[in-house]
Amino acid sequence: MSKQSIQDLSADHRRAASLIIHYGKTDNEGINAILTESMDAGRVVPLIFAILSVYDQLGDELRSDVGQAVLSSVIHDLAGQEQ
């Protein structure tokens, strides 16, 4: 897998995690920002696959306070891998 592919997947999963957190907080502006970023990057379909992948793997745990904190940490880690 190329470096660009890894960066794209990291960005997709970061956006998926961010979208889940914004959704959990009913933050429509945050949701719109993530969707706009995905559209601008031409990565809407990969974002959907990343969201489904996250939910397949973590489901109920993500809805807890601890799960939300872990997702926030993961977002920051993935954002670093995009560079």
Summary of the structure (lengths in Angstrom):
residues: 83
radius of gyration: 12.1
end to end distance: 16.5
largest distance: 35.8
contacts: 225
relative contact order: 0.19
helix: 88%
strand: 0%
